[in-house]
């Protein structure tokens, strides 16, 4: 799994470094709040966590852009007085459409790699799949040329448990995100 993460980060950095026209390309950092849960878990409550990482934005036309990202994402769920904390490295690739100069909508796939999973301090990673796939959609607003604010929802598409019954057999990640970012 580490091989996939390092390969993805490496490819992302090569694309950033080889951009021909800096006016049509920007990159930056972002961080924010995750409000995560897992679907079909009895008595589930949302778990707050951190997310942050790097992104690039490649303008295809005046209105369309592609935005790949590499993000750390703290996810999980609260259920029956217990917390399941899961850490992922997520790699979304989003299509962005600028509705106005500073306002855009985004949609795209995301692949996530499970880094750790803990419940009550015990390692439970073996009970979960190491790869997750979701569809992301959201909106962004650029306050200035450099500062941005975004809201996004990650809808899990794959069952995340390997050998653990969390309620029903199709438990999936569900994450609402709020982030601020800085474009260079």
C-alpha positions as CSV (number, residue, x, y, z in Angstrom):
1,X,0.0,0.0,0.0
2,X,2.9,2.4,0.8
3,X,4.1,1.8,-2.8
4,X,0.7,3.1,-4.2
5,X,0.7,6.1,-1.9
6,X,4.3,7.1,-2.8
7,X,3.7,6.5,-6.5
8,X,0.5,8.6,-6.4
9,X,2.3,11.5,-4.6
10,X,5.2,11.2,-6.9
11,X,3.1,11.4,-10.0
12,X,1.2,14.3,-8.6
13,X,4.4,16.2,-7.9
14,X,5.8,15.5,-11.4
15,X,2.7,16.9,-13.0
16,X,3.0,20.0,-10.9
17,X,6.6,20.5,-11.7
18,X,6.2,20.0,-15.4
19,X,3.3,22.4,-16.0
20,X,4.1,24.5,-19.1
21,X,2.0,27.6,-18.4
22,X,1.8,28.7,-14.8
23,X,-1.2,31.0,-15.6
24,X,-3.3,27.9,-16.4
25,X,-2.0,26.0,-13.4
26,X,-2.0,26.6,-9.6
27,X,-1.3,24.5,-6.6
28,X,-1.8,24.8,-2.9
29,X,-2.4,23.5,0.5
30,X,-5.7,22.9,2.3
31,X,-6.9,21.9,5.7
32,X,-10.3,21.5,7.4
33,X,-12.9,19.6,9.3
34,X,-14.3,16.2,8.5
35,X,-17.7,15.1,9.9
36,X,-17.6,11.4,9.2
37,X,-19.8,8.4,9.8
38,X,-20.2,4.9,8.4
39,X,-23.6,3.9,6.9
40,X,-25.7,1.1,8.3
41,X,-24.1,1.1,11.7
42,X,-26.6,0.8,14.6
43,X,-26.9,3.9,16.8
44,X,-24.2,5.7,14.8
45,X,-23.2,9.3,15.4
46,X,-20.8,11.5,13.4
47,X,-17.2,11.7,14.4
48,X,-15.3,14.9,13.9
49,X,-11.8,14.8,12.5
50,X,-9.0,16.6,10.6
51,X,-8.3,16.6,6.9
52,X,-5.4,18.3,5.0
53,X,-3.1,18.0,2.1
54,X,-2.0,19.4,-1.2
55,X,-3.9,20.1,-4.5
56,X,-3.3,21.2,-8.0
57,X,-5.7,23.0,-10.3
58,X,-5.2,22.7,-14.1
59,X,-7.4,25.0,-16.2
60,X,-8.7,23.3,-19.4
61,X,-10.7,26.3,-20.5
62,X,-12.0,29.6,-19.0
63,X,-14.7,27.6,-17.1
64,X,-13.4,24.0,-16.7
65,X,-10.5,22.7,-14.6
66,X,-9.2,19.4,-13.3
67,X,-8.2,19.3,-9.6
68,X,-6.2,16.3,-8.3
69,X,-5.4,16.2,-4.6
70,X,-3.5,14.1,-2.0
71,X,-5.1,14.4,1.4
72,X,-4.8,12.9,4.9
73,X,-8.4,12.3,6.2
74,X,-9.4,11.3,9.7
75,X,-12.7,9.4,9.4
76,X,-14.8,6.8,11.4
77,X,-17.9,6.6,13.5
78,X,-19.2,6.7,17.1
79,X,-21.5,3.9,18.0
80,X,-22.8,2.7,21.4
81,X,-20.3,4.7,23.4
82,X,-17.4,3.5,21.3
83,X,-15.3,5.3,18.7
84,X,-13.9,3.8,15.5
85,X,-11.1,6.1,14.2
86,X,-9.8,5.5,10.7
87,X,-7.0,7.3,9.0
88,X,-6.9,7.5,5.2
89,X,-4.7,8.9,2.5
90,X,-7.3,10.0,-0.1
91,X,-6.6,10.9,-3.7
92,X,-9.6,12.7,-5.4
93,X,-9.5,13.8,-9.0
94,X,-12.2,16.4,-9.5
95,X,-13.7,18.1,-12.5
96,X,-14.5,21.7,-11.7
97,X,-16.9,24.1,-13.4
98,X,-16.6,27.8,-12.6
99,X,-20.2,29.1,-12.4
100,X,-18.8,32.6,-11.8
101,X,-15.2,34.0,-11.5
102,X,-14.8,33.0,-7.9
103,X,-17.4,30.2,-7.5
104,X,-17.1,26.6,-8.7
105,X,-18.8,23.3,-8.4
106,X,-16.8,20.0,-8.4
107,X,-17.4,16.4,-9.0
108,X,-15.2,13.3,-9.3
109,X,-13.9,10.0,-8.1
110,X,-11.7,9.4,-5.0
111,X,-9.5,6.5,-4.1
112,X,-8.6,6.1,-0.4
113,X,-5.9,4.0,1.2
114,X,-6.5,3.0,4.9
115,X,-3.5,3.9,7.0
116,X,-4.8,2.9,10.4
117,X,-8.0,1.8,12.2
118,X,-8.4,1.9,16.0
119,X,-11.2,1.2,18.3
120,X,-10.8,2.0,22.0
121,X,-7.0,2.2,21.4
122,X,-6.8,-1.3,19.8
123,X,-5.6,-1.8,16.3
124,X,-8.5,-3.2,14.2
125,X,-7.2,-2.5,10.7
126,X,-7.2,-6.2,9.8
127,X,-11.0,-6.1,9.8
128,X,-11.2,-3.4,7.1
129,X,-10.4,-3.2,3.4
130,X,-7.3,-1.3,2.7
131,X,-8.8,0.5,-0.3
132,X,-11.9,2.7,-0.5
133,X,-13.6,4.3,-3.5
134,X,-16.0,7.2,-3.3
135,X,-17.6,9.9,-5.4
136,X,-17.0,13.5,-4.2
137,X,-19.1,16.5,-5.0
138,X,-19.0,20.0,-3.6
139,X,-18.6,23.8,-4.1
140,X,-15.7,26.2,-3.7
141,X,-15.4,29.9,-3.3
142,X,-12.2,31.9,-3.9
143,X,-12.2,34.9,-1.5
144,X,-9.1,36.2,-3.2
145,X,-6.6,35.0,-5.8
146,X,-4.9,32.9,-3.1
147,X,-7.5,32.1,-0.4
148,X,-10.4,29.7,-0.9
149,X,-13.1,28.0,1.1
150,X,-14.8,24.7,0.1
151,X,-17.6,22.4,1.2
152,X,-17.6,18.8,0.0
153,X,-19.4,15.5,0.5
154,X,-17.7,12.1,0.0
155,X,-20.2,9.3,-0.8
156,X,-18.6,5.9,-0.2
157,X,-19.2,3.4,-3.0
158,X,-17.6,0.2,-1.6
159,X,-18.2,-1.9,1.5
160,X,-15.3,-1.0,4.0
161,X,-15.4,-4.0,6.3
162,X,-13.3,-7.1,5.6
163,X,-14.3,-9.6,8.3
164,X,-16.3,-7.5,10.7
165,X,-20.1,-7.2,10.8
166,X,-20.9,-3.5,11.6
167,X,-24.6,-4.0,11.2
168,X,-25.5,-4.6,7.6
169,X,-23.1,-6.0,5.1
170,X,-22.9,-2.8,3.0
171,X,-21.3,-0.3,5.5
172,X,-19.7,2.5,3.6
173,X,-17.8,5.8,4.5
174,X,-19.8,9.0,4.5
175,X,-17.9,12.2,5.0
176,X,-18.9,15.9,5.0
177,X,-15.9,18.2,4.7
178,X,-15.3,21.9,5.2
179,X,-11.9,23.3,4.2
180,X,-9.9,26.4,3.7
181,X,-7.0,26.6,1.3
182,X,-4.2,28.7,0.0
183,X,-3.2,28.7,-3.7
184,X,0.4,29.5,-4.7
